[in-house]
Amino acid sequence: MDESPSLLTPAPACEPAIGSRERSLRSDPSERERSLRSPRRTPHDGRSGLAPRPVPRDPGHVDVDETLRTAREFAERALRLTLEVLDHRRAPAQFRPMAEPAVVDVIRALANGTPPGRDAARLQRVHLRLVDGHTAEVFGTYLRGPRVRALAAQLTLRTQGWRVSALHIG
């Protein structure tokens, strides 16, 4: 039989021998910690005495998550209110704090041109996309009877909060 080179190497010894120093360190955690720790040079325990300071944000920073959350909440409320005004379930004056005057006038005209008593519109889906820190585009669908219809709006962030600056109802 000839000696051919082996492709496998012997497995390393993973377990310490019984009765060795390493085994005793595992069984006694305090002994292990003392052996692994470097000797202390000062009485300081390594913890800081002060709470971490928050990192200051620059004044132009916009918190995207918070902006997106507030815009989405406002969009759902505004679109639901728009559909209620169009269905004569609410007065157009209730839409005034949420929208620009031109948008309120359009909603009032649309509501006056539709007869009451038809199927109520129900908001189905709302999607939102931030254009920048102060503008959002909203689009979605609503149901009127068996039909699915679309609507879209543009929201603008003012000092008082979000306002509907443009609206398209299909």
C-alpha distance (Angstrom), angle and dihedral (degrees) to the residues before:
residue distance angle dihedral
M1 . . .
D2 3.77 . .
E3 3.79 125.6 .
S4 3.82 109.7 -111.3
P5 3.80 120.1 -172.8
S6 3.79 113.5 -98.9
L7 3.79 118.1 -122.7
L8 3.78 92.6 -156.5
T9 3.76 126.6 73.0
P10 3.78 122.1 -148.9
A11 3.82 115.5 -90.7
P12 3.80 114.9 -102.9
A13 3.77 118.5 -108.9
C14 3.81 103.4 -104.8
E15 3.76 101.1 173.5
P16 3.80 121.2 65.6
A17 3.73 117.9 -122.5
I18 3.78 116.4 -90.9
G19 3.78 111.1 -89.9
S20 3.82 95.3 17.6
R21 3.83 123.2 137.2
E22 3.83 93.4 -108.5
R23 3.79 91.6 58.5
S24 3.81 92.1 53.0
L25 3.82 90.7 51.1
R26 3.80 90.3 56.7
S27 3.76 93.7 52.7
D28 3.84 94.0 48.4
P29 3.86 109.9 50.2
S30 3.81 95.1 -172.9
E31 3.82 90.9 55.1
R32 3.79 89.8 48.2
E33 3.82 93.2 51.3
R34 3.81 91.8 49.4
S35 3.78 92.1 50.5
L36 3.83 94.4 47.8
R37 3.79 96.9 44.2
S38 3.77 121.1 83.5
P39 3.79 115.1 -123.1
R40 3.80 112.6 -85.6
R41 3.80 114.1 -113.2
T42 3.86 97.0 -173.6
P43 3.80 134.6 31.9
H44 3.84 89.2 -115.7
D45 3.82 111.8 116.0
G46 3.82 95.4 -148.4
R47 3.80 98.6 -105.6
S48 3.76 122.5 118.5
G49 3.79 117.0 -118.0
L50 3.82 94.3 -145.4
A51 3.79 129.4 69.2
P52 3.79 114.0 -114.9
R53 3.77 112.5 -91.1
P54 3.79 118.1 -124.8
V55 3.76 114.8 -110.8
P56 3.82 107.8 -110.4
R57 3.80 114.1 -120.5
D58 3.73 121.7 -136.5
P59 3.83 112.7 -108.0
G60 3.81 92.7 -114.5
H61 3.82 93.7 55.9
V62 3.82 115.6 120.6
D63 3.80 119.0 -159.9
V64 3.81 99.5 -134.0
D65 3.82 96.0 -166.2
E66 3.80 93.3 52.6
T67 3.81 92.3 43.5
L68 3.80 91.2 49.8
R69 3.81 92.6 47.9
T70 3.80 95.2 50.0
A71 3.82 92.2 43.7
R72 3.81 91.6 51.3
E73 3.81 92.8 49.3
F74 3.79 91.5 48.0
A75 3.82 92.8 46.3
E76 3.79 93.2 54.0
R77 3.80 91.9 47.4
A78 3.82 93.8 46.2
L79 3.81 95.6 46.6
R80 3.80 92.2 46.5
L81 3.81 90.1 50.1
T82 3.82 90.6 47.9
L83 3.79 91.2 55.4
E84 3.81 91.1 46.9
V85 3.82 90.7 52.6
L86 3.81 91.0 49.1
D87 3.82 89.7 50.8
H88 3.85 91.5 50.6
R89 3.81 90.4 -116.4
R90 3.81 90.8 119.7
A91 3.77 135.8 27.7
P92 3.84 117.3 -104.9
A93 3.82 89.2 -124.6
Q94 3.82 89.0 70.4
F95 3.81 88.6 63.9
R96 3.83 93.1 55.2
P97 3.87 98.3 88.1
M98 3.81 90.6 52.6
A99 3.79 102.1 48.4
E100 3.78 144.8 43.6
P101 3.83 114.6 -95.1
A102 3.82 93.3 -107.9
V103 3.81 91.4 54.8
V104 3.82 91.4 48.4
D105 3.82 89.9 52.2
V106 3.82 91.5 51.6
I107 3.81 91.9 49.2
R108 3.80 90.4 48.4
A109 3.82 91.1 50.9
L110 3.81 92.3 47.6
A111 3.81 91.8 48.3
N112 3.82 91.7 49.8
G113 3.81 90.9 50.2
T114 3.80 96.0 54.2
P115 3.78 122.8 74.4
P116 3.80 116.6 -124.6
G117 3.79 120.5 -118.2
R118 3.80 102.2 55.5
D119 3.81 122.2 122.0
A120 3.80 113.4 -59.2
A121 3.80 116.8 -110.5
R122 3.81 116.7 -121.7
L123 3.78 122.3 -161.7
Q124 3.79 108.2 -123.9
R125 3.83 110.5 174.9
V126 3.78 135.1 2.5
H127 3.80 125.0 -166.3
L128 3.77 124.8 -174.7
R129 3.78 134.2 -164.4
L130 3.79 124.4 -173.5
V131 3.79 112.1 -133.9
D132 3.78 92.5 -175.0
G133 3.79 136.6 -31.0
H134 3.82 92.3 -69.2
T135 3.82 104.8 33.6
A136 3.80 132.5 59.9
E137 3.79 132.5 -179.4
V138 3.78 116.8 -142.6
F139 3.79 126.8 -166.7
G140 3.74 132.4 167.3
T141 3.75 150.0 132.6
Y142 3.78 136.1 -96.2
L143 3.77 133.9 -169.7
R144 3.79 125.0 -126.1
G145 3.77 108.1 179.5
P146 3.82 108.2 -48.6
R147 3.81 93.9 -23.6
V148 3.80 126.8 96.2
R149 3.79 114.4 -145.5
A150 3.80 134.4 -177.3
L151 3.77 134.4 -126.0
A152 3.79 135.1 179.7
A153 3.78 136.5 -172.1
Q154 3.75 142.8 176.5
L155 3.79 118.7 -133.2
T156 3.78 124.3 -157.8
L157 3.79 124.5 -163.3
R158 3.80 110.8 -131.1
T159 3.79 129.9 175.6
Q160 3.84 89.3 -92.4
G161 3.82 92.1 49.8
W162 3.81 136.3 -94.6
R163 3.82 120.1 -14.2
V164 3.79 133.2 -175.7
S165 3.81 105.8 -113.2
A166 3.83 98.8 172.1
L167 3.79 133.5 16.9
H168 3.81 135.2 -173.0
I169 3.80 121.4 -175.6
G170 3.80 120.8 -170.9
